Amino acid sequence: MKKTSLILTFTLVLFIIPFTVSAFELETRALITLPEDETVEGNYYAIGDIITIDGDINGDIFVAGENVTINGNISGDIFAAVSENFVLNNKIGSSLRVIGTNITINNKIPHSAHLVGENITIAKIAEITGDLFVLGANINHMGKVGGDLHGMGSLITIAGEVGKDVKLRLDDKIKESTHGWKFKMGENNILTVTESATINGNLYYSASQEGLISKDAEIKGEIGYSAPKPKSTQANVWNLAWGALFGIFSSFVIGLVLITLWRERIKKLTDVMLVAVWPSIGWGLILMFLTPFIILLLLFTIIGIPLAVILGVIWLIAMYISKTIVGILIGRMVLNKIWEKKKDSLIWAMIIGVSLVWLLTKLPLIGWLLSLVAIWWALGGMWQMRKKM
Protein backbone atom coordinates (compact mmCIF):
# COMPACT_ATOMS: atom_id res chain seq x y z
CA MET A 1 0.00 0.00 0.00
CA LYS A 2 1.36 3.40 -0.93
CA LYS A 3 2.62 5.50 1.99
CA THR A 4 0.50 8.63 2.57
CA SER A 5 1.25 11.68 4.63
CA LEU A 6 -0.59 13.00 7.64
CA ILE A 7 -1.52 16.09 5.68
CA LEU A 8 -3.35 14.14 2.99
CA THR A 9 -5.22 12.00 5.53
CA PHE A 10 -6.28 14.99 7.60
CA THR A 11 -7.65 16.93 4.66
CA LEU A 12 -9.32 13.85 3.17
CA VAL A 13 -11.29 13.26 6.36
CA LEU A 14 -12.37 16.89 6.47
CA PHE A 15 -13.52 16.66 2.86
CA ILE A 16 -15.85 13.69 3.40
CA ILE A 17 -17.40 14.92 6.66
CA PRO A 18 -20.24 16.93 5.06
CA PHE A 19 -21.54 13.82 3.29
CA THR A 20 -21.73 11.93 6.58
CA VAL A 21 -23.36 14.60 8.73
CA SER A 22 -26.07 15.16 6.16
CA ALA A 23 -27.85 12.17 7.71
CA PHE A 24 -29.60 14.51 10.17
CA GLU A 25 -31.08 18.01 10.08
CA LEU A 26 -29.15 20.84 11.72
CA GLU A 27 -31.04 24.07 12.41
CA THR A 28 -28.88 27.21 12.18
CA ARG A 29 -30.35 30.69 12.66
CA ALA A 30 -29.67 33.66 14.91
CA LEU A 31 -33.02 33.28 16.69
CA ILE A 32 -34.35 29.73 17.07
CA THR A 33 -37.61 28.89 18.82
CA LEU A 34 -39.38 25.55 19.05
CA PRO A 35 -43.06 26.44 19.69
CA GLU A 36 -44.92 25.00 22.67
CA ASP A 37 -47.41 23.12 20.47
CA GLU A 38 -44.69 21.43 18.40
CA THR A 39 -43.13 18.02 19.09
CA VAL A 40 -39.89 16.75 17.54
CA GLU A 41 -39.58 12.99 17.07
CA GLY A 42 -35.92 12.00 17.29
CA ASN A 43 -32.80 13.95 18.09
CA TYR A 44 -32.70 17.75 17.77
CA TYR A 45 -29.68 19.84 16.66
CA ALA A 46 -29.49 23.63 16.68
CA ILE A 47 -26.88 26.39 16.48
CA GLY A 48 -27.87 30.02 17.02
CA ASP A 49 -27.55 33.16 19.13
CA ILE A 50 -30.75 32.75 21.15
CA ILE A 51 -32.33 29.30 21.37
CA THR A 52 -35.63 28.73 23.18
CA ILE A 53 -37.15 25.27 23.39
CA ASP A 54 -40.80 25.50 24.43
CA GLY A 55 -41.96 22.34 22.65
CA ASP A 56 -41.28 18.68 23.42
CA ILE A 57 -38.43 16.60 22.00
CA ASN A 58 -38.62 12.82 22.00
CA GLY A 59 -34.89 12.22 21.80
CA ASP A 60 -31.58 13.83 22.65
CA ILE A 61 -30.84 17.50 22.11
CA PHE A 62 -27.59 19.15 21.03
CA VAL A 63 -27.49 22.95 21.06
CA ALA A 64 -24.79 25.61 20.81
CA GLY A 65 -25.45 29.32 21.17
CA GLU A 66 -25.23 32.46 23.25
CA ASN A 67 -28.38 32.00 25.35
CA VAL A 68 -30.27 28.72 25.64
CA THR A 69 -33.52 28.20 27.55
CA ILE A 70 -35.24 24.81 27.86
CA ASN A 71 -38.93 25.04 28.79
CA GLY A 72 -40.26 21.91 27.05
CA ASN A 73 -40.03 18.23 27.91
CA ILE A 74 -36.86 16.49 26.69
CA SER A 75 -37.06 12.69 26.79
CA GLY A 76 -33.31 12.08 26.30
CA ASP A 77 -29.98 13.71 27.08
CA ILE A 78 -29.07 17.39 26.72
CA PHE A 79 -25.69 18.46 25.36
CA ALA A 80 -25.18 22.24 25.35
CA ALA A 81 -22.31 24.65 24.69
CA VAL A 82 -23.34 28.17 25.66
CA SER A 83 -21.34 31.40 25.74
CA GLU A 84 -23.67 33.24 28.13
CA ASN A 85 -26.75 31.75 29.83
CA PHE A 86 -28.20 28.26 30.02
CA VAL A 87 -31.48 27.74 31.90
CA LEU A 88 -33.30 24.43 32.37
CA ASN A 89 -36.92 25.02 33.46
CA ASN A 90 -38.47 21.62 32.74
CA LYS A 91 -37.64 18.02 33.50
CA ILE A 92 -35.59 15.90 31.14
CA GLY A 93 -35.52 12.17 30.52
CA SER A 94 -31.84 11.39 31.07
CA SER A 95 -28.54 13.21 31.70
CA LEU A 96 -27.39 16.83 31.31
CA ARG A 97 -24.00 18.01 30.03
CA VAL A 98 -23.44 21.76 29.74
CA ILE A 99 -20.48 24.06 29.17
CA GLY A 100 -21.33 27.74 29.58
CA THR A 101 -20.93 30.95 31.55
CA ASN A 102 -24.07 31.06 33.70
CA ILE A 103 -25.85 27.75 34.25
CA THR A 104 -29.14 27.49 36.15
CA ILE A 105 -31.03 24.26 36.87
CA ASN A 106 -34.68 24.66 37.89
CA ASN A 107 -36.14 21.17 37.46
CA LYS A 108 -35.58 17.42 37.68
CA ILE A 109 -32.77 15.43 36.08
CA PRO A 110 -33.35 11.66 36.48
CA HIS A 111 -29.71 10.69 35.88
CA SER A 112 -26.39 12.56 36.18
CA ALA A 113 -25.33 16.13 35.41
CA HIS A 114 -21.93 17.45 34.31
CA LEU A 115 -21.71 21.24 34.47
CA VAL A 116 -18.75 23.46 33.57
CA GLY A 117 -19.12 27.23 33.82
CA GLU A 118 -18.44 30.45 35.69
CA ASN A 119 -21.60 30.63 37.78
CA ILE A 120 -23.49 27.41 38.45
CA THR A 121 -26.78 27.41 40.35
CA ILE A 122 -28.79 24.35 41.38
CA ALA A 123 -32.09 25.93 42.44
CA LYS A 124 -34.05 24.82 45.48
CA ILE A 125 -36.71 23.21 43.29
CA ALA A 126 -34.11 21.27 41.26
CA GLU A 127 -33.47 17.54 41.78
CA ILE A 128 -30.67 15.46 40.27
CA THR A 129 -31.27 11.77 40.88
CA GLY A 130 -27.75 10.64 39.99
CA ASP A 131 -24.32 12.19 40.51
CA LEU A 132 -23.43 15.84 40.00
CA PHE A 133 -20.04 16.99 38.71
CA VAL A 134 -19.32 20.73 38.72
CA LEU A 135 -16.37 22.85 37.63
CA GLY A 136 -16.69 26.59 38.00
CA ALA A 137 -15.87 29.80 39.85
CA ASN A 138 -19.07 30.27 41.87
CA ILE A 139 -21.14 27.17 42.62
CA ASN A 140 -24.37 27.31 44.61
CA HIS A 141 -26.23 24.06 45.37
CA MET A 142 -29.64 24.59 46.96
CA GLY A 143 -31.56 21.64 45.50
CA LYS A 144 -31.28 17.88 45.87
CA VAL A 145 -28.63 15.49 44.53
CA GLY A 146 -29.39 11.79 44.95
CA GLY A 147 -25.84 10.55 44.32
CA ASP A 148 -22.37 12.00 44.88
CA LEU A 149 -21.35 15.62 44.48
CA HIS A 150 -17.87 16.01 42.97
CA GLY A 151 -16.18 19.07 41.62
CA MET A 152 -13.78 21.95 41.78
CA GLY A 153 -14.33 25.65 42.19
CA SER A 154 -13.36 28.86 43.91
CA LEU A 155 -16.46 29.64 45.97
CA ILE A 156 -18.78 26.71 46.67
CA THR A 157 -21.96 26.85 48.76
CA ILE A 158 -23.99 23.81 49.80
CA ALA A 159 -27.43 24.69 51.08
CA GLY A 160 -29.36 21.68 49.76
CA GLU A 161 -29.25 17.90 50.07
CA VAL A 162 -26.68 15.38 48.86
CA GLY A 163 -27.65 11.70 48.97
CA LYS A 164 -24.12 10.29 49.16
CA ASP A 165 -20.60 11.70 49.47
CA VAL A 166 -19.26 15.19 48.74
CA LYS A 167 -15.73 15.45 47.37
CA LEU A 168 -14.56 18.94 46.43
CA ARG A 169 -11.39 20.82 45.64
CA LEU A 170 -11.36 24.56 46.10
CA ASP A 171 -8.62 25.93 43.91
CA ASP A 172 -7.18 29.44 43.86
CA LYS A 173 -6.51 29.08 40.12
CA ILE A 174 -10.22 29.33 39.34
CA LYS A 175 -11.76 32.76 39.50
CA GLU A 176 -14.68 34.43 37.80
CA SER A 177 -14.05 36.83 34.94
CA THR A 178 -16.07 39.73 33.65
CA HIS A 179 -16.78 38.01 30.33
CA GLY A 180 -16.89 34.23 30.33
CA TRP A 181 -15.31 31.85 32.84
CA LYS A 182 -11.62 31.25 32.80
CA PHE A 183 -8.76 30.02 34.94
CA LYS A 184 -6.50 32.50 36.70
CA MET A 185 -4.97 33.19 40.07
CA GLY A 186 -7.58 34.03 42.70
CA GLU A 187 -7.22 35.34 46.24
CA ASN A 188 -9.83 33.37 48.17
CA ASN A 189 -11.34 29.95 47.94
CA ILE A 190 -13.82 28.80 50.50
CA LEU A 191 -16.50 26.17 51.08
CA THR A 192 -19.72 27.17 52.82
CA VAL A 193 -22.17 24.59 54.20
CA THR A 194 -25.29 26.31 55.54
CA GLU A 195 -27.67 25.25 58.29
CA SER A 196 -30.18 23.98 55.71
CA ALA A 197 -27.70 21.52 54.16
CA THR A 198 -28.03 17.74 54.45
CA ILE A 199 -25.19 15.40 53.45
CA ASN A 200 -26.05 11.73 53.88
CA GLY A 201 -22.46 10.59 53.35
CA ASN A 202 -18.98 11.95 53.95
CA LEU A 203 -17.71 15.45 53.26
CA TYR A 204 -14.14 15.61 51.96
CA TYR A 205 -12.62 18.81 50.65
CA SER A 206 -9.27 20.37 49.90
CA ALA A 207 -8.73 24.13 50.21
CA SER A 208 -6.24 26.70 51.40
CA GLN A 209 -8.49 27.44 54.37
CA GLU A 210 -11.10 25.52 56.33
CA GLY A 211 -14.69 25.92 55.21
CA LEU A 212 -17.55 27.65 56.99
CA ILE A 213 -19.63 24.67 58.09
CA SER A 214 -22.73 25.44 60.10
CA LYS A 215 -23.15 23.47 63.32
CA ASP A 216 -26.81 23.02 62.35
CA ALA A 217 -25.97 21.35 59.02
CA GLU A 218 -26.77 17.63 58.96
CA ILE A 219 -23.69 15.63 57.93
CA LYS A 220 -24.14 11.92 58.60
CA GLY A 221 -20.64 10.81 57.62
CA GLU A 222 -17.23 12.16 58.53
CA ILE A 223 -15.74 15.52 57.61
CA GLY A 224 -12.28 15.49 56.09
CA TYR A 225 -10.27 18.62 55.35
CA SER A 226 -6.84 18.83 53.72
CA ALA A 227 -4.72 21.81 52.74
CA PRO A 228 -2.67 21.75 49.54
CA LYS A 229 1.02 21.14 50.15
CA PRO A 230 3.15 24.16 49.26
CA LYS A 231 5.91 23.50 46.74
CA SER A 232 9.41 24.69 47.47
CA THR A 233 11.13 27.19 45.17
CA GLN A 234 13.82 24.66 44.38
CA ALA A 235 11.25 22.05 43.38
CA ASN A 236 9.50 24.57 41.13
CA VAL A 237 12.78 25.44 39.41
CA TRP A 238 13.58 21.77 38.79
CA ASN A 239 10.06 21.13 37.51
CA LEU A 240 10.33 24.05 35.09
CA ALA A 241 13.75 22.91 33.92
CA TRP A 242 12.69 19.32 33.32
CA GLY A 243 9.50 20.51 31.66
CA ALA A 244 11.48 22.71 29.30
CA LEU A 245 13.92 19.93 28.41
CA PHE A 246 11.11 17.44 27.85
CA GLY A 247 9.15 19.89 25.67
CA ILE A 248 12.10 20.80 23.47
CA PHE A 249 13.35 17.20 23.20
CA SER A 250 9.86 15.96 22.26
CA SER A 251 9.65 18.59 19.52
CA PHE A 252 13.09 17.55 18.23
CA VAL A 253 11.96 13.91 18.02
CA ILE A 254 8.77 14.90 16.18
CA GLY A 255 10.78 17.08 13.82
CA LEU A 256 13.20 14.28 13.03
CA VAL A 257 10.31 11.93 12.24
CA LEU A 258 8.66 14.49 9.96
CA ILE A 259 11.88 15.29 8.15
CA THR A 260 12.81 11.62 7.72
CA LEU A 261 9.45 10.45 6.39
CA TRP A 262 8.17 13.51 4.52
CA ARG A 263 11.17 15.71 3.76
CA GLU A 264 9.94 17.12 0.43
CA ARG A 265 6.38 17.50 1.66
CA ILE A 266 7.56 19.45 4.71
CA LYS A 267 9.54 21.75 2.41
CA LYS A 268 6.49 22.32 0.22
CA LEU A 269 4.26 22.82 3.26
CA THR A 270 6.52 25.46 4.82
CA ASP A 271 6.83 27.18 1.43
CA VAL A 272 3.03 27.39 1.20
CA MET A 273 2.80 28.71 4.78
CA LEU A 274 5.38 31.41 4.03
CA VAL A 275 3.68 32.57 0.82
CA ALA A 276 0.14 32.59 2.29
CA VAL A 277 0.68 33.63 5.91
CA TRP A 278 -2.65 35.26 6.74
CA PRO A 279 -4.85 32.88 4.73
CA SER A 280 -3.13 29.98 6.47
CA ILE A 281 -3.70 31.50 9.92
CA GLY A 282 -7.33 32.20 9.08
CA TRP A 283 -8.02 28.69 7.82
CA GLY A 284 -6.18 27.25 10.82
CA LEU A 285 -8.38 29.16 13.25
CA ILE A 286 -11.50 27.82 11.52
CA LEU A 287 -10.20 24.24 11.47
CA MET A 288 -9.14 24.33 15.12
CA PHE A 289 -12.62 25.20 16.40
CA LEU A 290 -14.80 23.65 13.69
CA THR A 291 -13.27 20.17 13.82
CA PRO A 292 -14.26 19.35 17.47
CA PHE A 293 -17.81 20.46 16.71
CA ILE A 294 -17.95 18.21 13.64
CA ILE A 295 -16.60 15.32 15.73
CA LEU A 296 -19.42 15.82 18.25
CA LEU A 297 -21.99 15.82 15.46
CA LEU A 298 -20.53 12.62 14.02
CA LEU A 299 -20.82 10.91 17.41
CA PHE A 300 -24.61 11.29 17.19
CA THR A 301 -24.76 9.09 14.10
CA ILE A 302 -23.99 5.37 14.29
CA ILE A 303 -22.20 5.32 10.95
CA GLY A 304 -20.22 8.41 11.91
CA ILE A 305 -18.69 7.13 15.19
CA PRO A 306 -15.64 5.41 13.60
CA LEU A 307 -15.00 8.48 11.48
CA ALA A 308 -15.31 10.71 14.55
CA VAL A 309 -12.68 8.65 16.37
CA ILE A 310 -10.32 8.74 13.39
CA LEU A 311 -10.83 12.46 12.88
CA GLY A 312 -10.31 13.12 16.59
CA VAL A 313 -6.99 11.28 16.65
CA ILE A 314 -5.75 12.98 13.48
CA TRP A 315 -6.88 16.40 14.75
CA LEU A 316 -4.96 15.92 18.01
CA ILE A 317 -1.85 14.77 16.15
CA ALA A 318 -2.07 17.73 13.76
CA MET A 319 -2.41 20.12 16.70
CA TYR A 320 0.52 18.49 18.48
CA ILE A 321 2.94 18.72 15.54
CA SER A 322 1.87 22.22 14.46
CA LYS A 323 4.43 24.15 16.50
CA THR A 324 7.19 21.84 15.30
CA ILE A 325 6.25 22.57 11.68
CA VAL A 326 6.25 26.31 12.39
CA GLY A 327 9.63 25.84 14.04
CA ILE A 328 11.04 24.26 10.88
CA LEU A 329 9.65 27.16 8.84
CA ILE A 330 11.19 29.79 11.14
CA GLY A 331 14.46 27.86 11.17
CA ARG A 332 14.57 27.90 7.37
CA MET A 333 13.98 31.66 7.39
CA VAL A 334 16.79 32.20 9.92
CA LEU A 335 19.25 30.03 7.96
CA ASN A 336 18.50 31.93 4.74
CA LYS A 337 19.43 35.16 6.52
CA ILE A 338 22.45 34.25 8.67
CA TRP A 339 23.81 30.86 7.54
CA GLU A 340 23.27 30.51 3.81
CA LYS A 341 25.66 27.54 3.65
CA LYS A 342 23.16 25.47 5.65
CA LYS A 343 19.97 26.93 4.20
CA ASP A 344 18.92 23.54 2.74
CA SER A 345 19.51 21.63 5.98
CA LEU A 346 16.14 20.82 7.54
CA ILE A 347 17.88 19.35 10.59
CA TRP A 348 19.54 22.66 11.48
CA ALA A 349 16.34 24.52 10.59
CA MET A 350 14.40 22.28 12.95
CA ILE A 351 16.89 22.67 15.83
CA ILE A 352 17.10 26.46 15.55
CA GLY A 353 13.43 27.06 14.76
CA VAL A 354 11.93 24.73 17.36
CA SER A 355 14.12 26.29 20.06
CA LEU A 356 13.01 29.80 19.03
CA VAL A 357 9.34 28.81 18.93
CA TRP A 358 9.59 27.24 22.38
CA LEU A 359 11.15 30.41 23.83
CA LEU A 360 8.61 32.68 22.14
CA THR A 361 5.60 30.66 23.32
CA LYS A 362 6.86 30.85 26.92
CA LEU A 363 6.97 34.65 26.99
CA PRO A 364 4.78 36.23 29.70
CA LEU A 365 1.43 37.70 28.62
CA ILE A 366 1.78 36.97 24.88
CA GLY A 367 3.23 33.45 24.87
CA TRP A 368 -0.16 31.77 24.86
CA LEU A 369 -1.29 33.90 21.90
CA LEU A 370 1.88 33.12 19.93
CA SER A 371 1.32 29.43 20.63
CA LEU A 372 -2.23 29.64 19.24
CA VAL A 373 -1.06 31.55 16.16
CA ALA A 374 1.59 28.88 15.51
CA ILE A 375 -1.04 26.14 15.67
CA TRP A 376 -3.39 28.07 13.37
CA TRP A 377 -0.57 28.80 10.92
CA ALA A 378 0.41 25.14 10.55
CA LEU A 379 -3.16 23.80 10.41
CA GLY A 380 -4.10 26.38 7.79
CA GLY A 381 -0.94 25.59 5.84
CA MET A 382 -1.97 21.94 5.65
CA TRP A 383 -5.33 23.01 4.28
CA GLN A 384 -3.78 25.44 1.80
CA MET A 385 -1.41 22.73 0.59
CA ARG A 386 -4.34 20.37 0.02
CA LYS A 387 -5.91 22.91 -2.33
CA LYS A 388 -2.69 23.10 -4.36
CA MET A 389 -2.38 19.31 -4.78
C-alpha positions in Angstrom: 0.0 0.0 0.0 1.4 3.4 -0.9 2.6 5.5 2.0 0.5 8.6 2.6 1.3 11.7 4.6 -0.6 13.0 7.6 -1.5 16.1 5.7 -3.4 14.1 3.0 -5.2 12.0 5.5 -6.3 15.0 7.6 -7.6 16.9 4.7 -9.3 13.9 3.2 -11.3 13.3 6.4 -12.4 16.9 6.5 -13.5 16.7 2.9 -15.8 13.7 3.4 -17.4 14.9 6.7 -20.2 16.9 5.1 -21.5 13.8 3.3 -21.7 11.9 6.6 -23.4 14.6 8.7 -26.1 15.2 6.2 -27.9 12.2 7.7 -29.6 14.5 10.2 -31.1 18.0 10.1 -29.2 20.8 11.7 -31.0 24.1 12.4 -28.9 27.2 12.2 -30.4 30.7 12.7 -29.7 33.7 14.9 -33.0 33.3 16.7 -34.4 29.7 17.1 -37.6 28.9 18.8 -39.4 25.5 19.1 -43.1 26.4 19.7 -44.9 25.0 22.7 -47.4 23.1 20.5 -44.7 21.4 18.4 -43.1 18.0 19.1 -39.9 16.7 17.5 -39.6 13.0 17.1 -35.9 12.0 17.3 -32.8 13.9 18.1 -32.7 17.7 17.8 -29.7 19.8 16.7 -29.5 23.6 16.7 -26.9 26.4 16.5 -27.9 30.0 17.0 -27.6 33.2 19.1 -30.7 32.7 21.1 -32.3 29.3 21.4 -35.6 28.7 23.2 -37.1 25.3 23.4 -40.8 25.5 24.4 -42.0 22.3 22.6 -41.3 18.7 23.4 -38.4 16.6 22.0 -38.6 12.8 22.0 -34.9 12.2 21.8 -31.6 13.8 22.7 -30.8 17.5 22.1 -27.6 19.1 21.0 -27.5 22.9 21.1 -24.8 25.6 20.8 -25.4 29.3 21.2 -25.2 32.5 23.3 -28.4 32.0 25.3 -30.3 28.7 25.6 -33.5 28.2 27.6 -35.2 24.8 27.9 -38.9 25.0 28.8 -40.3 21.9 27.1 -40.0 18.2 27.9 -36.9 16.5 26.7 -37.1 12.7 26.8 -33.3 12.1 26.3 -30.0 13.7 27.1 -29.1 17.4 26.7 -25.7 18.5 25.4 -25.2 22.2 25.4 -22.3 24.6 24.7 -23.3 28.2 25.7 -21.3 31.4 25.7 -23.7 33.2 28.1 -26.7 31.7 29.8 -28.2 28.3 30.0 -31.5 27.7 31.9 -33.3 24.4 32.4 -36.9 25.0 33.5 -38.5 21.6 32.7 -37.6 18.0 33.5 -35.6 15.9 31.1 -35.5 12.2 30.5 -31.8 11.4 31.1 -28.5 13.2 31.7 -27.4 16.8 31.3 -24.0 18.0 30.0 -23.4 21.8 29.7 -20.5 24.1 29.2 -21.3 27.7 29.6 -20.9 31.0 31.6 -24.1 31.1 33.7 -25.9 27.7 34.3 -29.1 27.5 36.1 -31.0 24.3 36.9 -34.7 24.7 37.9 -36.1 21.2 37.5 -35.6 17.4 37.7 -32.8 15.4 36.1 -33.3 11.7 36.5 -29.7 10.7 35.9 -26.4 12.6 36.2 -25.3 16.1 35.4 -21.9 17.5 34.3 -21.7 21.2 34.5 -18.8 23.5 33.6 -19.1 27.2 33.8 -18.4 30.4 35.7 -21.6 30.6 37.8 -23.5 27.4 38.4 -26.8 27.4 40.3 -28.8 24.4 41.4 -32.1 25.9 42.4 -34.1 24.8 45.5 -36.7 23.2 43.3 -34.1 21.3 41.3 -33.5 17.5 41.8 -30.7 15.5 40.3 -31.3 11.8 40.9 -27.8 10.6 40.0 -24.3 12.2 40.5 -23.4 15.8 40.0 -20.0 17.0 38.7 -19.3 20.7 38.7 -16.4 22.9 37.6 -16.7 26.6 38.0 -15.9 29.8 39.9 -19.1 30.3 41.9 -21.1 27.2 42.6 -24.4 27.3 44.6 -26.2 24.1 45.4 -29.6 24.6 47.0 -31.6 21.6 45.5 -31.3 17.9 45.9 -28.6 15.5 44.5 -29.4 11.8 44.9 -25.8 10.6 44.3 -22.4 12.0 44.9 -21.4 15.6 44.5 -17.9 16.0 43.0 -16.2 19.1 41.6 -13.8 21.9 41.8 -14.3 25.6 42.2 -13.4 28.9 43.9 -16.5 29.6 46.0 -18.8 26.7 46.7 -22.0 26.8 48.8 -24.0 23.8 49.8 -27.4 24.7 51.1 -29.4 21.7 49.8 -29.2 17.9 50.1 -26.7 15.4 48.9 -27.6 11.7 49.0 -24.1 10.3 49.2 -20.6 11.7 49.5 -19.3 15.2 48.7 -15.7 15.5 47.4 -14.6 18.9 46.4 -11.4 20.8 45.6 -11.4 24.6 46.1 -8.6 25.9 43.9 -7.2 29.4 43.9 -6.5 29.1 40.1 -10.2 29.3 39.3 -11.8 32.8 39.5 -14.7 34.4 37.8 -14.1 36.8 34.9 -16.1 39.7 33.7 -16.8 38.0 30.3 -16.9 34.2 30.3 -15.3 31.8 32.8 -11.6 31.3 32.8 -8.8 30.0 34.9 -6.5 32.5 36.7 -5.0 33.2 40.1 -7.6 34.0 42.7 -7.2 35.3 46.2 -9.8 33.4 48.2 -11.3 29.9 47.9 -13.8 28.8 50.5 -16.5 26.2 51.1 -19.7 27.2 52.8 -22.2 24.6 54.2 -25.3 26.3 55.5 -27.7 25.3 58.3 -30.2 24.0 55.7 -27.7 21.5 54.2 -28.0 17.7 54.5 -25.2 15.4 53.5 -26.0 11.7 53.9 -22.5 10.6 53.3 -19.0 11.9 54.0 -17.7 15.4 53.3 -14.1 15.6 52.0 -12.6 18.8 50.7 -9.3 20.4 49.9 -8.7 24.1 50.2 -6.2 26.7 51.4 -8.5 27.4 54.4 -11.1 25.5 56.3 -14.7 25.9 55.2 -17.6 27.7 57.0 -19.6 24.7 58.1 -22.7 25.4 60.1 -23.1 23.5 63.3 -26.8 23.0 62.4 -26.0 21.4 59.0 -26.8 17.6 59.0 -23.7 15.6 57.9 -24.1 11.9 58.6 -20.6 10.8 57.6 -17.2 12.2 58.5 -15.7 15.5 57.6 -12.3 15.5 56.1 -10.3 18.6 55.4 -6.8 18.8 53.7 -4.7 21.8 52.7 -2.7 21.8 49.5 1.0 21.1 50.1 3.2 24.2 49.3 5.9 23.5 46.7 9.4 24.7 47.5 11.1 27.2 45.2 13.8 24.7 44.4 11.2 22.1 43.4 9.5 24.6 41.1 12.8 25.4 39.4 13.6 21.8 38.8 10.1 21.1 37.5 10.3 24.1 35.1 13.8 22.9 33.9 12.7 19.3 33.3 9.5 20.5 31.7 11.5 22.7 29.3 13.9 19.9 28.4 11.1 17.4 27.8 9.1 19.9 25.7 12.1 20.8 23.5 13.4 17.2 23.2 9.9 16.0 22.3 9.7 18.6 19.5 13.1 17.6 18.2 12.0 13.9 18.0 8.8 14.9 16.2 10.8 17.1 13.8 13.2 14.3 13.0 10.3 11.9 12.2 8.7 14.5 10.0 11.9 15.3 8.1 12.8 11.6 7.7 9.4 10.5 6.4 8.2 13.5 4.5 11.2 15.7 3.8 9.9 17.1 0.4 6.4 17.5 1.7 7.6 19.4 4.7 9.5 21.7 2.4 6.5 22.3 0.2 4.3 22.8 3.3 6.5 25.5 4.8 6.8 27.2 1.4 3.0 27.4 1.2 2.8 28.7 4.8 5.4 31.4 4.0 3.7 32.6 0.8 0.1 32.6 2.3 0.7 33.6 5.9 -2.7 35.3 6.7 -4.9 32.9 4.7 -3.1 30.0 6.5 -3.7 31.5 9.9 -7.3 32.2 9.1 -8.0 28.7 7.8 -6.2 27.2 10.8 -8.4 29.2 13.2 -11.5 27.8 11.5 -10.2 24.2 11.5 -9.1 24.3 15.1 -12.6 25.2 16.4 -14.8 23.7 13.7 -13.3 20.2 13.8 -14.3 19.4 17.5 -17.8 20.5 16.7 -18.0 18.2 13.6 -16.6 15.3 15.7 -19.4 15.8 18.2 -22.0 15.8 15.5 -20.5 12.6 14.0 -20.8 10.9 17.4 -24.6 11.3 17.2 -24.8 9.1 14.1 -24.0 5.4 14.3 -22.2 5.3 10.9 -20.2 8.4 11.9 -18.7 7.1 15.2 -15.6 5.4 13.6 -15.0 8.5 11.5 -15.3 10.7 14.6 -12.7 8.6 16.4 -10.3 8.7 13.4 -10.8 12.5 12.9 -10.3 13.1 16.6 -7.0 11.3 16.7 -5.8 13.0 13.5 -6.9 16.4 14.7 -5.0 15.9 18.0 -1.9 14.8 16.2 -2.1 17.7 13.8 -2.4 20.1 16.7 0.5 18.5 18.5 2.9 18.7 15.5 1.9 22.2 14.5 4.4 24.2 16.5 7.2 21.8 15.3 6.2 22.6 11.7 6.2 26.3 12.4 9.6 25.8 14.0 11.0 24.3 10.9 9.6 27.2 8.8 11.2 29.8 11.1 14.5 27.9 11.2 14.6 27.9 7.4 14.0 31.7 7.4 16.8 32.2 9.9 19.2 30.0 8.0 18.5 31.9 4.7 19.4 35.2 6.5 22.4 34.3 8.7 23.8 30.9 7.5 23.3 30.5 3.8 25.7 27.5 3.6 23.2 25.5 5.6 20.0 26.9 4.2 18.9 23.5 2.7 19.5 21.6 6.0 16.1 20.8 7.5 17.9 19.4 10.6 19.5 22.7 11.5 16.3 24.5 10.6 14.4 22.3 13.0 16.9 22.7 15.8 17.1 26.5 15.6 13.4 27.1 14.8 11.9 24.7 17.4 14.1 26.3 20.1 13.0 29.8 19.0 9.3 28.8 18.9 9.6 27.2 22.4 11.1 30.4 23.8 8.6 32.7 22.1 5.6 30.7 23.3 6.9 30.8 26.9 7.0 34.6 27.0 4.8 36.2 29.7 1.4 37.7 28.6 1.8 37.0 24.9 3.2 33.4 24.9 -0.2 31.8 24.9 -1.3 33.9 21.9 1.9 33.1 19.9 1.3 29.4 20.6 -2.2 29.6 19.2 -1.1 31.5 16.2 1.6 28.9 15.5 -1.0 26.1 15.7 -3.4 28.1 13.4 -0.6 28.8 10.9 0.4 25.1 10.5 -3.2 23.8 10.4 -4.1 26.4 7.8 -0.9 25.6 5.8 -2.0 21.9 5.7 -5.3 23.0 4.3 -3.8 25.4 1.8 -1.4 22.7 0.6 -4.3 20.4 0.0 -5.9 22.9 -2.3 -2.7 23.1 -4.4 -2.4 19.3 -4.8 
